[in-house]
């Protein structure tokens, strides 16, 4: 997990033009460009009136909005579900490195204008952590965290030292568990209340780390258990993919999108998950 923080920090530096600092959320996507449309969704989906781009045909049926971080944005699970449920209308509001509180803020401020019939949040273990975003502003690298002031880092060291990037992610990206739990409960309660007030059907896909459970470390096991408890406390419909992941492993399905990546499912894993979710009548 510690190494992952460093790698995430290194990766984010290359996507600086897509994000800007934000007083409430730490950072937000820039809207109305090739990455995010004016509603905070991938531009290859729909406009707010439900009109599809020419290559995707006219508007169809129930409007389903997918929320989450990079797992959502890469659309593996969404695309697999669309093959099973082709009559529905799909929107993707995934934002790289967002945590659940940021996703709530983004939904309330931007995505809710779509007036979806149903919203599905992909929840991952790392949603309990503040994920840093590093980008250039006025020629300098800056780092921003959820609910923290921006912290300047040494540009030369960041560019030339992996150890520096790794330690920066470790020292600034970790939160204590008690605070994590409080913030997460607030975020999930906010989603539940907001969706109820807007009469939007809301559910959560709980995505496990893509490796055998016995290989999970203590923190990873804690975050899963805390997520299950909080979702139950808030009465949120949850689709736990752990049982299906274990079944997929027994069948020899290659789970990671790329070797060593335990966060993002492969197309084959996503199709396996989608069949399971369809059996659970997620849509």
LOMARFI-709779 format. One line per 2 residues: their letters; for each residue x, y, z of N, C-alpha, C, O. Coordinates in pm, whole numbers, plus 50000, padded with zeros to 5 digits. Each point is the difference from the previous one (the first is absolute). Example, Ala and Ser with C-alpha at 12.3 -4.5 7.8 and 13.67 -1.06 7.14 Angstrom:
// residues 2
AS = 51319,49431,50780,49911,50119,50000,50090,50120,50000,50104,49998,50066  49861,50107,49862,50082,50119,50006,49923,50109,50073,50051,50111,50017
***
This chain:
// residues 283
XX = 50083,49879,50000,49917,50121,50000,50086,50126,50000,49968,50098,49933  50141,49898,50143,50088,50116,50005,50060,50029,49864,50002,50114,49954
XX = 50049,49780,49980,50057,50017,49867,49894,50050,49904,50028,50082,49913  49850,49869,50103,49891,50047,49914,49979,50149,50011,49974,50067,49900
XX = 50038,49986,50223,49983,50144,50016,50103,50075,49919,49968,50100,49935  50157,49853,50068,50104,50066,49923,49975,49991,49851,50022,50097,49928
XX = 49934,49788,50025,49974,49983,49857,49885,50087,49955,50004,50058,49892  49892,49952,50192,49888,50086,49964,50047,50144,49987,49961,50071,49908
XX = 50122,49971,50185,50049,50136,49999,50079,50028,49874,49986,50106,49940  50094,49799,50019,50080,50015,49879,49909,50010,49878,50024,50081,49910
XX = 49873,49837,50085,49910,49995,49884,49921,50129,49986,49983,50050,49889  49969,50003,50222,49915,50118,49993,50072,50121,49940,49935,50087,49942
XX = 50195,49918,50072,50072,50118,49951,49984,50018,49850,50016,50112,49950  49954,49783,49978,49988,50009,49855,49864,50044,49951,49980,50013,49879
XX = 49924,50012,50211,49865,50034,49958,49959,50137,50053,49883,50022,50031  50211,50068,49980,49977,50127,50067,49893,50085,49935,49927,50070,50070
XX = 50060,49926,49798,49910,50093,49932,49853,49966,50021,49914,50082,49968  50054,49801,50084,49861,49959,50017,49940,50043,50133,49880,49980,50022
XX = 50201,50078,50069,49952,50029,50134,50040,50140,50046,50100,50056,49955  49819,49997,50136,50029,50130,50062,49976,49989,50149,49921,49916,50044
XX = 50147,50168,50037,49975,49998,50145,49856,50038,50030,49937,50074,49925  50011,49875,50186,49863,50028,50040,49995,50012,50151,50053,49915,50071
XX = 49884,50192,49979,50001,50027,50143,49929,49892,50080,50041,49969,50112  49853,49974,49832,49922,49901,50074,50053,49859,49981,50006,49923,50096
XX = 50032,50043,49784,50036,49862,49968,50150,49976,49987,50043,49886,49980  50038,50218,50030,50143,49983,49981,50039,50023,49855,50090,50079,49972
XX = 49843,49852,49937,50018,50021,49857,49875,49953,49928,49923,49920,50053  50058,50129,49826,49885,49964,49918,50042,49989,49854,50095,50065,49958
XX = 49834,49853,49964,50029,49994,49856,49963,50131,49932,49907,50069,50041  50166,49965,49855,49962,50110,49912,49893,49946,49906,50018,49896,49937
XX = 49870,50175,50053,49887,49952,49921,50000,50061,49860,50063,50102,49974  49862,49832,49938,49983,50052,49865,50120,49984,49911,50030,50087,49918
XX = 50041,49801,50097,50116,49974,49915,49997,49856,49952,49897,49933,50010  50214,50018,49939,50004,49865,49945,49996,49892,50107,49976,49883,49969
XX = 50047,50154,50156,50001,49902,50108,49866,49993,50073,49950,49891,50029  49991,50225,50002,49874,50006,50075,49907,50101,49933,50039,50113,49971
XX = 49837,49844,50005,49905,50095,49942,49949,50095,50109,50048,49996,50113  49857,50089,49852,49953,50100,50096,49923,49940,50116,49969,50070,50097
XX = 50000,49802,49895,49929,49933,50108,50092,49907,50079,49954,49921,50082  50174,50089,49891,50097,49920,50074,50008,49856,49956,50048,49915,50075
XX = 49906,50056,49805,50000,49862,49949,50093,49986,49881,50041,50099,49938  49992,49778,50031,50080,49973,49881,49926,50054,49878,49878,49988,49990
XX = 50195,50069,49920,49936,50067,49888,49945,49905,49895,49930,50043,49909  50099,49829,50102,49951,49905,49899,49867,49937,50039,49963,49894,49950
XX = 49964,50173,50139,49872,49944,50043,49882,50085,49951,49963,49989,49883  49979,50094,50203,49876,50070,49966,50006,50146,50040,50082,50039,50083
XX = 49829,50041,49858,49983,50135,50052,49883,49997,50099,49935,49897,50017  50039,50216,50048,49901,50001,50108,49858,49974,49951,49914,49960,50079
XX = 50060,50063,49793,49868,49973,49945,49983,49853,49962,49893,49959,49955  50212,49963,50064,49992,49858,49968,50036,49969,49856,49983,49886,49957
XX = 50065,50212,49969,50035,49977,49860,50138,49935,49991,50099,50055,50050  49907,49831,49887,50128,49931,49987,50080,50058,49884,49944,50060,49908
XX = 50185,49920,50097,50083,50037,49887,49960,49914,49880,49952,49888,50019  50068,50161,49859,49951,49929,49881,50039,49854,49994,49919,49915,49960
XX = 50206,50053,50078,50043,49862,49988,49935,49908,50102,50013,49877,49991  49917,50181,50107,49941,49918,50105,49847,49996,49991,49936,49935,50082
XX = 50007,50133,49821,49857,49989,49979,49918,50090,50089,50056,50081,50075  49810,49908,49919,49911,50087,50078,49994,49959,50147,50049,49895,50040
XX = 49889,50191,50037,49983,49973,50144,49921,49872,50020,49909,49967,49924  50131,49960,50183,49931,49875,50029,49972,49988,50149,50092,50010,50081
XX = 49786,49970,49955,49957,49952,50130,50053,50067,50125,50026,50120,50005  49988,49797,50096,50037,50040,50135,50138,50065,50002,50094,49948,49939
XX = 49918,50165,50131,50127,50072,50008,50078,49954,50122,49958,50022,50114  50156,49915,49862,50082,49944,50108,50133,50074,50005,50071,50010,49900
XX = 49961,50043,50218,50123,50075,50020,50097,49920,50086,49965,49955,50109  50157,50027,49843,50104,49931,50075,50093,50102,50064,50052,50089,49933
XX = 49970,49896,50197,50084,50090,50078,50119,49924,50055,49992,49879,50021  50119,50190,50001,50116,49934,50059,50130,50062,49956,50005,50114,49955
XX = 50102,49806,50058,50133,50050,49966,50047,49940,49868,49921,49987,49906  50205,49976,50085,50055,49952,49873,49939,49868,49956,49993,49972,49880
XX = 49962,49945,50215,49934,49874,49962,49874,50030,49921,49971,49935,49900  49953,50163,50147,49880,50041,49928,50036,50063,49865,49941,49967,49897
XX = 50155,50123,50106,50033,50074,49878,50047,49909,49887,49974,50029,49884  50094,49863,50149,50050,49909,49896,49889,49915,49938,50021,49936,49897
XX = 49862,50061,50165,49877,49947,49940,49997,49849,49978,49912,49952,49928  50178,49974,50130,50001,49856,49976,49868,49936,50043,49936,49930,49922
XX = 50024,50094,50202,49878,49940,50052,49878,50059,49932,49906,49929,49965  50095,50202,50015,49888,50066,49933,49979,49945,49860,49887,49970,49961
XX = 50220,50016,49962,49988,49948,49864,49946,49858,49999,49920,49963,49914  50125,49957,50183,49952,49862,50008,49851,49996,50035,49927,49916,49947
XX = 50029,50174,50140,49858,50006,50034,49917,50049,49881,49887,49956,49979  50170,50135,49943,49927,50052,49884,49973,49892,49897,49900,50004,49929
XX = 50189,49899,50061,49977,49888,49909,49882,49915,50046,49928,49943,49918  50053,50049,50214,49890,49921,50055,49870,50079,49997,49893,49944,49976
XX = 50117,50186,50049,49882,50088,50003,50014,50108,49892,50023,50116,50034  49964,49850,49840,50023,50098,49893,49892,50107,49988,50020,50099,49930
XX = 49866,49883,50136,49890,50094,49982,50013,50124,50088,49922,50094,49985  50175,49907,50105,50012,50111,50094,50096,50107,49947,50075,49978,49905
XX = 49921,50137,50160,50086,50113,49966,50107,50013,50108,49969,50006,50119  50156,49996,49840,50110,49994,50096,50083,50129,49999,50037,50052,49894
XX = 49992,49999,50226,50085,50117,50018,50115,49961,50092,49982,49918,50091  50134,50140,49886,50118,49967,50081,50058,50127,50060,50053,50085,49928
XX = 49936,49928,50205,50052,50117,50072,50122,49965,50084,50028,50067,50100  50044,49828,49862,50119,49961,50074,50110,50104,49989,50025,50056,49893
XX = 50042,49971,50220,50110,50097,50004,50122,49933,50059,49994,49944,50110  50116,50060,49818,50124,49939,50047,50036,50049,50141,50005,50121,50025
XX = 50018,49785,50066,50052,50025,50135,49900,50063,50097,50037,50029,50114  49839,49992,49845,49902,50053,50094,49971,49899,50110,50002,49879,49978
XX = 49971,50173,50143,49947,49915,50106,49850,50027,50012,49945,50080,49925  49989,49852,50168,49854,50004,50004,49945,50137,50035,49897,50041,49944
XX = 50167,50032,50146,49953,50134,50033,50011,50092,49880,49910,50080,49975  50198,49911,49952,50015,50082,49879,49894,49963,49897,49947,50088,49932
XX = 50023,49784,50056,49897,49956,49905,49864,50055,50038,49921,50035,49913  50051,49974,50217,49875,50058,50047,49993,50148,49964,49898,50047,49949
XX = 50208,50026,50078,50005,50142,49967,49980,50021,49850,49924,50088,49958  50144,49832,49963,49991,50010,49854,49858,49969,49952,49948,50067,49911
XX = 49990,49833,50149,49864,49966,49960,49905,50115,50033,49922,50043,49915  50084,50007,50207,49908,50106,50041,50017,50125,49915,49903,50067,49965
XX = 50220,49963,50002,50030,50124,49929,49979,49989,49849,49957,50096,49936  50073,49787,50008,50003,49988,49854,49913,49886,49946,49908,50024,49922
XX = 50121,49853,50121,49936,49883,49938,49849,49996,50020,49929,49947,49915  50022,50109,50195,49856,49994,50030,49916,50071,49895,49881,49973,49987
XX = 50181,50117,49937,49927,50072,49895,49950,49905,49891,49912,50036,49922  50144,49845,50072,49956,49901,49902,49866,49938,50034,49933,49943,49914
XX = 50028,50067,50213,49875,49940,50048,49993,49851,49964,49910,49958,49927  50183,49963,50123,50000,49857,49968,49884,49927,50066,49946,50045,50101
XX = 50016,49844,49841,49901,49912,50064,50068,49912,50105,49940,49964,50101  50185,50003,49873,50073,49910,50087,50147,50043,50004,50056,50039,49897
XX = 50005,49952,50221,50142,50031,50015,50068,49883,50068,49951,49948,50100  50163,50011,49846,50076,49887,50054,50140,50049,50033,50073,50045,49912
XX = 49964,49944,50214,50132,50042,50047,50091,49879,50012,49968,49904,50069  50147,50102,49864,50101,49896,50018,50088,50039,50118,50064,50105,49999
XX = 49938,49809,50101,50072,50029,50125,50121,49908,50010,49988,49878,49987  50129,50183,50036,50123,49923,50009,50065,50022,50136,49971,50098,50068
XX = 50116,49810,49971,50068,50012,50129,50076,50131,50014,50003,50058,50109  50058,49989,49784,50080,50122,50012,49915,50125,50007,50056,50110,50008
XX = 49811,49878,49988,49914,50116,50018,50009,50056,50141,49956,50112,50025  50100,49812,50068,50018,50048,50137,50120,50094,50011,50018,50064,50103
XX = 50063,49945,49795,50122,50080,50007,49986,50128,49920,49932,50005,49898  50134,50100,50151,50016,50118,49918,50097,49968,49889,50112,49955,50026
XX = 49848,50066,49850,50089,49974,49887,50054,50132,49948,49922,50089,49967  50208,49926,50025,50056,50129,49958,49987,50023,49851,50004,49907,49920
XX = 49981,50217,50045,50007,50042,49860,50115,50098,49988,50004,50100,50073  50088,49874,49838,50115,50088,49980,49993,50058,49860,49980,49926,49903
XX = 50035,50204,50084,49994,50062,49869,50078,50131,50001,50040,50050,50106  49982,50005,49776,50075,50124,49989,49906,50120,50000,49894,49999,49937
XX = 50148,50104,50136,49927,50126,49999,50103,50112,50008,50082,50003,50092  49914,50088,49813,50100,50106,49993,50142,49944,49998,50091,50056,50060
XX = 49925,49833,49870,50131,49941,49984,50048,49918,50118,50113,49950,49996  49805,50034,50108,50042,49925,50117,49906,49881,50023,49880,50009,49974
XX = 50177,49882,50074,49917,49886,50038,49932,50029,50133,50062,50053,50092  49810,49911,49916,49928,50015,50125,49929,49870,50030,49968,49922,49911
XX = 50007,50056,50217,49932,49877,50041,49880,50038,50084,50009,50085,50089  49878,49852,49883,49876,50032,50071,49936,49873,50054,50002,49895,49936
XX = 49942,50118,50184,49933,49888,50064,49861,50041,50043,49973,50118,50024  49938,49783,49986,49865,50024,50048,50006,50056,50141,50062,49941,50089
XX = 49873,50176,49933,49989,50062,50131,50135,50037,50061,50015,50000,50123  50082,50029,49793,50128,50048,50050,50045,50116,49912,49960,50012,49885
XX = 50122,50072,50172,50060,50104,49919,50098,49938,49902,50057,49894,50028  49963,50170,49860,50100,49952,49906,50138,50007,50062,50031,50095,50073
XX = 50052,49808,49901,50136,49997,50053,50097,50003,49884,49997,49914,49912  50089,50185,50088,50099,50009,49893,50107,49893,50019,50039,49968,50112
XX = 50006,49978,49778,50106,49901,50005,50118,50051,49917,49986,50095,49923  50126,49843,50094,50120,50040,49928,49992,49948,49856,50006,49879,49979
XX = 49981,50209,49923,49982,49955,49862,50115,49914,49949,49978,49899,49932  50146,50140,50101,50114,49924,49949,50001,49860,50058,50018,49902,49927
XX = 49963,50087,50205,49999,49868,50063,49883,49916,49949,50015,49880,49978  49870,50184,50003,49886,49924,49951,50026,49944,49861,49959,49888,49969
XX = 50109,50189,49950,50027,49957,49862,50109,49895,49992,50000,49917,49909  50095,50084,50186,50118,49916,49988,50009,49886,50101,50085,49912,49985
XX = 49830,50088,50116,50015,49899,50105,49870,49924,50022,49900,50055,50046  50103,49815,49920,49883,49917,50028,49978,49991,50151,49886,50002,50046
XX = 50224,49988,50031,49988,49990,50146,49928,50122,50056,49918,49987,50091  50112,50131,49855,49934,50121,50046,49850,49994,49972,49918,50032,50085
XX = 50047,49926,49793,49858,49987,49966,49933,49899,50092,49888,50022,50046  50180,49868,49978,49946,49892,50084,49977,50049,50143,49894,49974,50057
XX = 50203,50096,50001,49989,50049,50136,49896,50111,50011,49933,50013,50103  50054,50068,49791,49897,50103,50001,49862,49938,50006,49913,50044,50075
XX = 50067,49852,49844,49871,49930,50003,49975,49937,50135,49886,49999,50047  50218,49947,50015,49985,49936,50131,49965,50102,50108,49908,49979,50078
XX = 50167,50131,49927,49984,50094,50110,49874,50085,49990,49945,50042,50101  50009,49983,49775,49885,50088,49982,49872,49928,49960,49892,50058,50010
XX = 50118,49818,49946,49883,49931,49948,49931,49908,50098,49895,49943,49967  50159,50040,50153,49942,49908,50096,49919,50076,50106,50042,50107,50045
XX = 49847,49840,49992,49917,50058,50106,49981,49898,50110,50008,49879,49977  49967,50169,50145,49974,49906,50108,49864,49935,49980,49910,50060,49941
XX = 50076,49818,50108,49880,49921,49971,49873,50062,50058,49895,49997,49936  50115,50060,50184,49880,50058,50062,49945,50114,49914,49879,50008,49978
XX = 50209,50079,49975,49956,50111,49916,49949,49948,49866,49901,50051,49947  50165,49850,49999,49955,49942,49874,49857,49950,50011,49918,50023,49911
XX = 50054,49910,50198,49867,49941,50017,49894,50109,50012,49891,49987,49943  50140,50119,50130,49906,50110,50018,49970,50067,49866,49884,50026,49967
XX = 50221,50004,49957,49982,50066,49871,49923,49911,49903,49913,50047,49927  50117,49823,50074,49931,49909,49910,49852,49987,50036,49914,49997,49912
XX = 50057,49997,50216,49860,49992,50042,49924,50125,49957,49886,49992,49955  50179,50123,50059,49939,50125,49957,49973,49999,49850,49894,50045,49955
XX = 50200,49904,49968,49985,49997,49855,49887,49905,49958,49917,50036,49917  50081,49844,50140,49896,49904,49964,49862,50048,50043,49903,49983,49927
XX = 50089,50077,50191,49873,50056,50045,49955,50113,49907,49882,50014,49969  50215,50065,49986,49968,50108,49907,49946,49947,49869,49904,50056,49945
XX = 50155,49839,50004,49948,49938,49877,49859,49947,50022,49911,50024,49918  50070,49904,50191,49868,49942,50028,49893,50108,50007,49894,49988,49939
XX = 50135,50119,50135,49902,50107,50018,49975,50076,49869,49886,50032,49967  50221,49997,49961,49986,50074,49874,49920,49921,49897,49910,50054,49936
XX = 50124,49819,50049,49930,49917,49902,49853,49981,50038,49912,50000,49914  50062,49986,50215,49862,49984,50045,49919,50127,49970,49885,49992,49956
XX = 50176,50124,50069,49928,50125,49977,49973,50023,49852,49902,50065,49964  50186,49882,49950,49984,50016,49855,49927,49883,49936,49980,49996,49879
XX = 49981,49908,50205,49929,49880,49952,50082,49923,49897,49948,49954,49898  50181,50033,50130,50091,49924,49915,50031,49868,50068,50041,49997,50117
XX = 49939,49893,49812,50035,49869,50055,50152,49993,50015,50073,50026,49905  49973,49939,50214,50143,50005,50029,50050,49867,50054,49936,49938,50085
XX = 50180,50020,49865,50062,49877,50050,50151,50011,49988,50052,50090,49933  50017,49818,50131,50147,50000,50003,50052,49865,49954,49951,49896,50043
XX = 50149,50107,49869,50076,49880,49967,50126,50002,50085,50083,50090,49985  49933,49812,50103,50118,49991,50085,50103,49913,49930,49985,49878,49994
XX = 50118,50186,49954,50102,49930,49922,50116,49959,50090,50059,50086,50065  49976,49787,49939,50111,49955,50083,50135,50027,49934,50007,50024,49879
XX = 50098,49970,50201,50135,50001,49945,50019,49870,49924,49962,49893,50047  50096,50116,49836,50004,49886,49908,50115,49905,50030,50093,49985,49921
XX = 49899,49952,50194,50096,49897,50040,49935,49917,50110,49905,50046,50062  50144,49834,49964,49940,49914,50102,49993,50072,50135,50093,50071,50039
XX = 49796,49909,50032,49979,50072,50126,50111,49974,50100,50035,50089,50078  50021,49790,49923,50105,49970,50096,50127,50081,49973,50089,50005,50086
XX = 49920,50058,49798,50115,50084,49969,49976,50147,50034,50091,50082,49986  49789,49951,50057,49972,50138,50038,50074,50034,50129,50015,49914,50087
XX = 50031,50210,49925,50063,50040,50126,49894,50046,50100,49881,50004,49968  50162,50031,50151,49907,50036,50107,49915,50120,49962,49880,50001,50024
XX = 50182,50100,49917,49926,50120,49963,49896,49970,49892,49889,50053,50005  50145,49865,49900,49907,49966,49893,49880,49924,50055,49886,50023,49957
XX = 50138,49887,50136,49890,49926,50061,49913,50092,50084,49877,49988,50001  50187,50105,50068,49923,50096,50081,49908,50084,49912,49883,50019,50032
XX = 50169,50031,49856,49920,50088,49915,49880,49927,49941,49893,50059,49985  50124,49815,49982,49886,49923,49949,49894,49982,50108,49882,50022,49975
XX = 50160,49940,50144,49906,49978,50109,49929,50130,50036,49879,50000,50024  50196,50109,49981,49940,50129,50032,49898,50040,49894,49894,50054,50033
XX = 50137,49920,49841,49907,50033,49892,49871,49921,50014,49891,50056,49988  50120,49815,50037,49881,49917,50016,49915,50049,50116,49877,50007,49989
XX = 50187,50028,50122,49926,50048,50117,49930,50132,49972,49883,50017,50034  50187,50077,49903,49942,50131,49973,49886,49993,49900,49898,50068,50016
XX = 50118,49852,49881,49893,49985,49901,49875,49939,50063,49888,50038,49966  50133,49867,50124,49887,49941,50070,49934,50101,50093,49877,50009,50006
XX = 50204,50068,50066,49947,50101,50091,49915,50103,49926,49898,50046,50051  50144,49990,49829,49928,50100,49922,49885,49941,49918,49926,50074,49935
XX = 50060,49795,50069,49890,49936,49927,50011,50014,49850,49898,50011,49931  50224,49988,50017,50023,50016,49856,50010,49864,49933,50075,49913,50046
XX = 49850,50067,49848,50005,49875,49925,50141,49979,49948,50054,50085,49930  50005,49800,50104,50140,49975,49967,50017,49869,49925,49942,49897,50037
XX = 50137,50107,49857,50034,49881,49924,50147,49970,50024,50088,50063,49942  49938,49841,50145,50135,49964,50039,50058,49902,49899,49948,49889,49984
XX = 50159,50150,49948,50058,49916,49896,50103,49900,50052,50057,49925,49921  49967,50073,50208,50098,49905,50054,49967,49855,49967,50088,49927,49953
XX = 49787,50026,50069,49970,49860,49966,50023,49969,49853,50050,49893,49966  49914,50201,49947,50018,49973,49857,50147,50006,49961,50043,49928,49910
XX = 50035,50159,50156,50143,50002,49971,50064,49867,50036,50083,49948,49925  49878,49996,50189,50055,49871,50041,49961,49891,49902,50079,49911,49970
XX = 49797,50096,49980,49955,49903,49899,50080,50016,49871,50038,49901,49938  49986,50223,50023,50076,50026,49877,50143,49948,50012,50054,49945,49904
XX = 50006,50071,50212,50136,49950,50020,50005,49848,49986,50093,49946,49941  49807,49986,50112,49995,49854,49990,49986,49956,49854,50047,49893,49962
XX = 49887,50190,49958,49982,49969,49858,50121,50038,49915,50003,49973,49880  50095,50089,50183,50121,50038,49927,49991,50131,49925,50082,50027,49912
XX = 49819,50056,50121,49987,50130,49934,50115,50090,50044,50031,50010,50118  50032,50056,49787,50105,50098,50032,49932,50127,50049,49928,50065,49924
XX = 50092,49970,50201,49926,50109,50061,50052,50140,49968,49921,50086,49964  50210,49939,50048,50048,50138,49982,50001,50044,49854,50021,49919,49909
XX = 49955,50207,50070,50008,50058,49866,50143,49992,49947,50022,49971,49882  50075,50055,50206,50141,49985,49966,50068,49924,50113,49954,50008,50114
XX = 50153,49919,49859,50067,49922,50104,50040,50086,50119,50061,50106,49985  49904,49845,50134,50036,50071,50121,49902,50107,50044,50012,50053,50111
XX = 49892,49980,49806,49900,50102,50034,49883,49931,50068,49920,49934,49934  50069,50081,50197,49893,49933,50075,49877,50088,50018,49911,49965,50077
XX = 50083,50148,49854,49888,50093,50014,49904,49995,49882,49879,50010,50018  50173,49975,49861,49917,50014,49880,49977,49865,49934,50095,49934,49959
XX = 49778,50024,50028,49969,49869,49942,50023,49995,49850,49983,50099,49929  50056,49784,50024,50014,49976,49856,49862,49993,49936,49899,49997,50070
XX = 50098,50001,49798,49872,49985,49929,49935,49868,50035,49878,49993,50017  50202,49901,49995,49945,49868,50034,49942,50000,50140,49892,49944,50023
XX = 50178,50118,50071,49949,50009,50137,49873,50084,50005,49905,49964,50069  50094,50147,49858,49883,50087,49998,49878,49927,49943,49889,50018,50050
XX = 50131,49902,49848,49889,49923,49944,49948,49898,50100,49879,49978,50010  50212,49962,50065,49960,49905,50105,49919,50073,50106,49896,49951,50044
XX = 50152,50166,49998,49929,50080,50099,49863,50042,49949,49902,49996,50073  50092,50044,49800,49874,50048,49943,49894,49889,49998,49883,50026,50029
XX = 50158,49853,49938,49905,49889,50002,49948,49976,50141,49882,49972,50020  50207,50039,50077,49959,49984,50140,49903,50112,50040,49898,49973,50062
XX = 50135,50150,49901,49913,50113,50033,49865,49989,49932,49897,50035,50059  50101,49916,49819,49874,49979,49931,49916,49896,50072,49878,50013,50010
XX = 50188,49883,50039,49929,49898,50077,49941,50055,50128,49899,49951,50050  50165,50154,50003,49951,50067,50121,49900,50111,49966,49951,50070,50088
XX = 50020,49945,49782,49903,50099,49950,50039,50143,50039,49921,50074,50058  50203,49962,49908,50047,50135,50031,49927,50105,49916,49986,50115,50044
X = 49969,49848,49836,49927,50093,49913,49862,49946,49967,49924,50065,49927
***
